[in-house]
Amino acid sequence: MGRLEGTKVRLRPLEPAEFRRVFEWYSDAEAASPFDRYVTDTFEGFVRSLGEAASDPASLAPRFVVEPLSSPGAVGVVGHFVSHPVLESVELWYLIGDPKSRGLGYGKEAVGLLVDEVYRTSAVARVGISCDVDNVPSCRLAEGLGFRREGTLRAALFHHGRWHDVHTYGITREEWAARGPRA
Ligand SMILES: CC(C)(COP(=O)(O)OP(=O)(O)OC[C@H]1O[C@@H](n2cnc3c(N)ncnc32)[C@H](O)[C@@H]1OP(=O)(O)O)[C@@H](O)C(=O)NCCC(=O)NCCS
Protein backbone atom coordinates (compact mmCIF):
# COMPACT_ATOMS: atom_id res chain seq x y z
CA MET A 1 0.00 0.00 0.00
CA GLY A 2 1.23 3.49 -0.79
CA ARG A 3 1.14 6.49 1.47
CA LEU A 4 -2.55 7.02 1.82
CA GLU A 5 -2.37 10.11 3.94
CA GLY A 6 -3.29 13.67 3.13
CA THR A 7 -3.43 16.80 5.24
CA LYS A 8 -6.83 16.01 6.81
CA VAL A 9 -7.47 12.28 6.49
CA ARG A 10 -5.83 8.95 5.92
CA LEU A 11 -7.21 5.87 4.20
CA ARG A 12 -6.56 2.58 5.94
CA PRO A 13 -8.03 -0.93 5.98
CA LEU A 14 -11.13 -1.59 8.05
CA GLU A 15 -10.52 -3.07 11.47
CA PRO A 16 -12.82 -5.82 12.76
CA ALA A 17 -13.92 -3.63 15.67
CA GLU A 18 -15.49 -1.15 13.23
CA PHE A 19 -17.25 -3.62 10.90
CA ARG A 20 -20.56 -3.27 12.75
CA ARG A 21 -20.50 0.54 12.70
CA VAL A 22 -19.74 0.65 8.99
CA PHE A 23 -22.45 -1.92 8.24
CA GLU A 24 -24.97 0.21 10.11
CA TRP A 25 -24.20 3.27 7.96
CA TYR A 26 -25.62 1.43 4.99
CA SER A 27 -28.99 0.88 6.63
CA ASP A 28 -29.23 4.42 7.97
CA ALA A 29 -31.20 6.60 5.55
CA GLU A 30 -29.57 9.67 7.10
CA ALA A 31 -26.09 8.40 6.37
CA ALA A 32 -26.28 6.50 3.11
CA SER A 33 -27.22 7.84 -0.28
CA PRO A 34 -29.46 5.94 -2.71
CA PHE A 35 -26.26 4.93 -4.46
CA ASP A 36 -25.04 2.99 -1.44
CA ARG A 37 -27.06 -0.04 -2.33
CA TYR A 38 -24.52 -2.76 -2.27
CA VAL A 39 -25.41 -3.56 1.32
CA THR A 40 -25.78 -7.22 2.01
CA ASP A 41 -28.83 -8.41 3.92
CA THR A 42 -26.92 -9.58 6.94
CA PHE A 43 -23.92 -8.51 8.96
CA GLU A 44 -22.37 -11.93 8.31
CA GLY A 45 -22.74 -11.38 4.57
CA PHE A 46 -21.13 -7.96 4.92
CA VAL A 47 -18.12 -9.39 6.76
CA ARG A 48 -17.81 -12.16 4.15
CA SER A 49 -17.87 -9.58 1.34
CA LEU A 50 -14.99 -7.70 2.98
CA GLY A 51 -12.92 -10.86 2.90
CA GLU A 52 -13.74 -11.54 -0.74
CA ALA A 53 -13.10 -8.00 -1.99
CA ALA A 54 -9.33 -8.35 -2.33
CA SER A 55 -9.70 -11.00 -5.02
CA ASP A 56 -12.76 -9.47 -6.69
CA PRO A 57 -12.19 -6.27 -8.74
CA ALA A 58 -15.95 -5.89 -9.15
CA SER A 59 -16.66 -5.98 -5.43
CA LEU A 60 -18.63 -3.08 -4.01
CA ALA A 61 -17.39 -3.75 -0.52
CA PRO A 62 -15.52 -0.93 1.23
CA ARG A 63 -11.79 -0.97 0.49
CA PHE A 64 -10.66 1.64 3.02
CA VAL A 65 -12.00 3.63 5.91
CA VAL A 66 -11.59 7.38 6.03
CA GLU A 67 -9.99 8.49 9.28
CA PRO A 68 -9.37 12.12 10.25
CA LEU A 69 -5.76 12.75 11.19
CA SER A 70 -6.94 14.86 14.12
CA SER A 71 -9.18 12.20 15.72
CA PRO A 72 -8.71 8.46 15.32
CA GLY A 73 -11.73 6.46 14.21
CA ALA A 74 -13.57 5.82 10.99
CA VAL A 75 -15.90 8.55 9.73
CA GLY A 76 -16.43 7.08 6.28
CA VAL A 77 -15.57 4.46 3.72
CA VAL A 78 -14.47 4.48 0.10
CA GLY A 79 -14.20 1.85 -2.57
CA HIS A 80 -13.50 1.14 -6.19
CA PHE A 81 -14.85 -1.43 -8.59
CA VAL A 82 -14.71 -2.52 -12.19
CA SER A 83 -18.26 -1.94 -13.38
CA HIS A 84 -18.21 -3.14 -16.96
CA PRO A 85 -17.25 -6.54 -18.38
CA VAL A 86 -15.33 -5.06 -21.31
CA LEU A 87 -14.50 -1.43 -20.66
CA GLU A 88 -11.28 -0.93 -18.71
CA SER A 89 -12.25 1.74 -16.28
CA VAL A 90 -12.45 1.80 -12.50
CA GLU A 91 -15.38 3.45 -10.75
CA LEU A 92 -15.09 5.07 -7.34
CA TRP A 93 -17.65 5.45 -4.59
CA TYR A 94 -17.51 7.17 -1.24
CA LEU A 95 -19.53 7.65 1.90
CA ILE A 96 -18.85 9.90 4.87
CA GLY A 97 -21.08 7.90 7.18
CA ASP A 98 -20.89 10.22 10.14
CA PRO A 99 -23.04 13.24 9.14
CA LYS A 100 -21.15 15.49 11.61
CA SER A 101 -18.00 14.84 9.62
CA ARG A 102 -19.40 16.13 6.33
CA GLY A 103 -18.54 19.41 4.73
CA LEU A 104 -15.08 19.43 6.30
CA GLY A 105 -13.17 18.45 3.18
CA TYR A 106 -12.73 14.84 4.30
CA GLY A 107 -14.64 13.31 1.39
CA LYS A 108 -12.81 15.28 -1.26
CA GLU A 109 -9.38 14.53 0.13
CA ALA A 110 -10.23 10.86 0.67
CA VAL A 111 -11.34 10.45 -2.92
CA GLY A 112 -8.21 12.20 -4.16
CA LEU A 113 -6.11 9.72 -2.18
CA LEU A 114 -8.17 6.90 -3.67
CA VAL A 115 -7.52 8.11 -7.21
CA ASP A 116 -3.80 8.18 -6.42
CA GLU A 117 -4.00 4.62 -5.13
CA VAL A 118 -5.97 3.27 -8.11
CA TYR A 119 -3.56 4.80 -10.61
CA ARG A 120 -0.59 3.61 -8.57
CA THR A 121 -1.78 0.02 -8.31
CA SER A 122 -3.43 -0.59 -11.69
CA ALA A 123 -2.87 0.08 -15.35
CA VAL A 124 -6.23 1.67 -16.09
CA ALA A 125 -6.28 4.94 -18.02
CA ARG A 126 -9.59 6.25 -16.73
CA VAL A 127 -11.23 6.55 -13.33
CA GLY A 128 -14.92 7.37 -13.12
CA ILE A 129 -17.53 8.61 -10.68
CA SER A 130 -21.30 8.49 -11.08
CA CYS A 131 -23.62 10.64 -9.03
CA ASP A 132 -27.26 11.50 -8.85
CA VAL A 133 -27.74 14.93 -10.44
CA ASP A 134 -29.45 16.07 -7.24
CA ASN A 135 -26.53 15.06 -5.03
CA VAL A 136 -24.80 18.42 -5.00
CA PRO A 137 -21.97 17.56 -2.55
CA SER A 138 -21.07 14.44 -4.52
CA CYS A 139 -21.06 16.21 -7.90
CA ARG A 140 -19.07 19.11 -6.47
CA LEU A 141 -16.59 16.70 -4.98
CA ALA A 142 -15.97 15.14 -8.40
CA GLU A 143 -15.73 18.50 -10.14
CA GLY A 144 -13.49 19.92 -7.43
CA LEU A 145 -11.02 17.11 -8.00
CA GLY A 146 -10.89 17.87 -11.69
CA PHE A 147 -13.19 15.14 -12.97
CA ARG A 148 -14.85 16.10 -16.21
CA ARG A 149 -18.58 15.58 -16.65
CA GLU A 150 -18.85 13.25 -19.62
CA GLY A 151 -22.58 12.86 -19.85
CA THR A 152 -25.85 12.31 -18.07
CA LEU A 153 -27.64 9.00 -17.92
CA ARG A 154 -31.36 9.60 -17.98
CA ALA A 155 -33.64 7.82 -15.51
CA ALA A 156 -30.84 5.55 -14.32
CA LEU A 157 -31.57 5.34 -10.58
CA PHE A 158 -34.90 4.82 -8.81
CA HIS A 159 -35.42 6.27 -5.37
CA HIS A 160 -37.91 8.39 -3.43
CA GLY A 161 -40.69 7.32 -5.76
CA ARG A 162 -39.22 8.37 -9.08
CA TRP A 163 -36.42 7.85 -11.56
CA HIS A 164 -33.37 10.10 -11.26
CA ASP A 165 -30.79 11.17 -13.80
CA VAL A 166 -27.14 10.40 -13.08
CA HIS A 167 -24.05 12.36 -14.11
CA THR A 168 -21.00 10.38 -15.16
CA TYR A 169 -17.59 11.90 -14.52
CA GLY A 170 -14.14 10.76 -15.53
CA ILE A 171 -10.52 11.75 -15.21
CA THR A 172 -7.75 10.18 -17.23
CA ARG A 173 -4.37 9.15 -15.87
CA GLU A 174 -2.73 12.02 -17.80
CA GLU A 175 -5.20 14.57 -16.52
CA TRP A 176 -4.71 13.37 -12.96
CA ALA A 177 -0.93 13.45 -13.25
CA ALA A 178 -1.06 16.93 -14.76
CA ARG A 179 -2.75 18.26 -11.62
CA GLY A 180 0.55 17.81 -9.79
CA PRO A 181 1.04 17.18 -6.09
CA ARG A 182 -1.77 18.48 -3.93
CA ALA A 183 -1.29 20.63 -0.88
C1 LIG B 1 -20.81 13.16 -0.88
C2 LIG B 1 -19.92 13.17 0.35
C3 LIG B 1 -18.99 11.97 0.34
C4 LIG B 1 -19.09 14.45 0.33
O1 LIG B 1 -18.12 14.37 1.37
P1 LIG B 1 -17.84 15.62 2.31
O2 LIG B 1 -16.67 15.31 3.16
O3 LIG B 1 -19.10 16.01 3.00
O4 LIG B 1 -17.51 16.74 1.23
P2 LIG B 1 -16.31 17.79 1.22
O5 LIG B 1 -16.34 18.59 2.49
O6 LIG B 1 -15.05 17.09 0.89
O7 LIG B 1 -16.77 18.74 0.03
C5 LIG B 1 -16.76 18.32 -1.32
C6 LIG B 1 -17.39 19.41 -2.17
O8 LIG B 1 -18.80 19.44 -1.92
C7 LIG B 1 -19.18 20.72 -1.43
N1 LIG B 1 -20.19 20.47 -0.40
C8 LIG B 1 -20.03 19.74 0.72
N2 LIG B 1 -21.19 19.70 1.38
C9 LIG B 1 -22.07 20.43 0.67
C10 LIG B 1 -23.44 20.75 0.83
N3 LIG B 1 -24.14 20.30 1.88
N4 LIG B 1 -24.05 21.49 -0.11
C11 LIG B 1 -23.37 21.94 -1.20
N5 LIG B 1 -22.05 21.66 -1.42
C12 LIG B 1 -21.43 20.91 -0.48
C13 LIG B 1 -17.93 21.33 -0.87
O9 LIG B 1 -17.98 22.75 -0.87
C14 LIG B 1 -16.88 20.79 -1.82
O10 LIG B 1 -16.92 21.50 -3.03
P3 LIG B 1 -15.72 22.49 -3.44
O11 LIG B 1 -14.50 21.65 -3.58
O12 LIG B 1 -16.20 23.05 -4.74
O13 LIG B 1 -15.64 23.49 -2.33
C15 LIG B 1 -20.78 13.15 1.67
O14 LIG B 1 -21.65 14.25 1.67
C16 LIG B 1 -21.58 11.87 1.83
O15 LIG B 1 -21.06 10.87 2.29
N6 LIG B 1 -22.86 11.89 1.44
C17 LIG B 1 -23.72 10.72 1.56
C18 LIG B 1 -23.28 9.58 0.67
C19 LIG B 1 -23.15 10.02 -0.78
O16 LIG B 1 -23.87 10.86 -1.26
N7 LIG B 1 -22.18 9.40 -1.45
C20 LIG B 1 -21.92 9.66 -2.84
C21 LIG B 1 -22.82 8.87 -3.71
S1 LIG B 1 -22.52 9.23 -5.42
The ligand as an ORCA input file, in Angstrom:
! r2SCAN-3c Opt
* xyz 0 1
  C     -20.812     13.158     -0.881
  C     -19.923     13.168      0.352
  C     -18.987     11.973      0.340
  C     -19.086     14.453      0.331
  O     -18.120     14.372      1.370
  P     -17.844     15.624      2.309
  O     -16.672     15.313      3.156
  O     -19.102     16.009      2.997
  O     -17.508     16.737      1.231
  P     -16.312     17.791      1.221
  O     -16.336     18.590      2.487
  O     -15.053     17.087      0.886
  O     -16.772     18.741      0.029
  C     -16.757     18.318     -1.316
  C     -17.391     19.410     -2.168
  O     -18.800     19.444     -1.916
  C     -19.176     20.718     -1.429
  N     -20.189     20.469     -0.404
  C     -20.027     19.744      0.719
  N     -21.191     19.699      1.380
  C     -22.074     20.426      0.671
  C     -23.444     20.751      0.834
  N     -24.144     20.300      1.883
  N     -24.052     21.491     -0.114
  C     -23.365     21.940     -1.195
  N     -22.055     21.659     -1.418
  C     -21.431     20.912     -0.482
  C     -17.927     21.325     -0.865
  O     -17.976     22.749     -0.870
  C     -16.883     20.791     -1.825
  O     -16.924     21.504     -3.031
  P     -15.722     22.492     -3.442
  O     -14.502     21.646     -3.576
  O     -16.198     23.053     -4.743
  O     -15.635     23.489     -2.334
  C     -20.778     13.149      1.671
  O     -21.650     14.254      1.667
  C     -21.578     11.873      1.834
  O     -21.059     10.870      2.293
  N     -22.858     11.889      1.443
  C     -23.720     10.721      1.564
  C     -23.284      9.581      0.670
  C     -23.146     10.020     -0.778
  O     -23.874     10.857     -1.262
  N     -22.184      9.405     -1.450
  C     -21.918      9.662     -2.840
  C     -22.824      8.868     -3.713
  S     -22.520      9.232     -5.422
*
